[in-house]
């Protein structure tokens, strides 16, 4: 079996199966691959395996998946080595923007920033610093891949049919799916909520000015729980780690100086500069986060109920309302359309909202998002698909997507083999 065919089948397994996986930590930390001037350590692989196990909520997985994870790590190193050879660069503002997006995604997955800090065992600013270096490498490799594969691969109808004939026994059945559209409104922070947080921050600032120890106040009052246990200590950081407003305040302070109240998207901060070393600043802070009042959610909920009434009465179609009101720009231009979503990809709130809806029905407002960043949405149930074996007649476009992935992977494998001619690779695994 050629490597592209094997890779495709493994991809299908990863998309559909909860594999089993176990691993043991070995003493020492040996090099398992050398790629250009870089290496892959056994601990690197162990870490990726732990991430896979957590993400898939499993304790065991077969050897084939372990090898797939290692091969992906190896491939990433090869592309990075080529990117370095070709002097590929990424702008710092692009890195920070992507870092903010990824951290937001992690928050959505784990539930809160406090939970992230508990998992990593460090303040959010230190997590950002740790993740940034890896993100720069990832963005360089992605930039090189986009340069090579910027245009999507096209698959003819004949290729779809040929692909189905060859792989029909490996293609998974179609799960139960809901075809959905939505209208999303973000839950806006009210002036009253901001005022409550600011008043508390000003009281804390007055205590600092009157001589109360900054660290003790941080331990008792800061809503940044990751740094609060250390008296608000953030460690040393360069520019680009913190959000703009925080960074501007920190880097303009003199050593030992305390800032006024600084507003960011997270709340109100009081910042103290402890040390400066070259381009790095060592600071501490107290965060008073915006406390969201449940009563304030009613503004968003009532607006959505008004939109729902307009749809029910026929004054607006759902598509027209989504284009006019939805704050999800990606789906709004498509009339709120989200496509077919497998039932196992929907959270419990969505499932509860859909269970009593008839086809064409619109739900009551459903809350979605994280504790800090959330909103409400109306959900339209356009259709429902029962689970069934995949077939050309019923699922031609779905099969086309699988065929496209296969064709892209084949071209990708050929490119990696070509890169190996200019990048030193020594595998010891």
Secondary structure as UniProt FT lines:
FT   HELIX           3..16
FT   STRAND          31..35
FT   TURN            36..37
FT   STRAND          38..41
FT   HELIX           42..56
FT   HELIX           63..85
FT   TURN            86..87
FT   HELIX           92..110
FT   HELIX           113..120
FT   HELIX           124..148
FT   HELIX           157..167
FT   TURN            168..170
FT   STRAND          177..186
FT   HELIX           191..209
FT   TURN            210..211
FT   HELIX           214..221
FT   HELIX           225..228
FT   TURN            229..232
FT   STRAND          233..237
FT   TURN            239..240
FT   HELIX           244..252
FT   TURN            255..256
FT   STRAND          262..264
FT   TURN            265..266
FT   STRAND          267..277
FT   TURN            278..279
FT   STRAND          280..289
FT   HELIX           294..296
FT   HELIX           297..312
FT   TURN            313..314
FT   HELIX           318..325
FT   HELIX           329..332
FT   TURN            333..336
FT   STRAND          337..342
FT   HELIX           343..345
FT   HELIX           348..354
FT   TURN            355..356
FT   TURN            359..360
FT   STRAND          366..369
FT   STRAND          374..385
FT   HELIX           392..419
FT   TURN            420..422
FT   STRAND          425..427
//
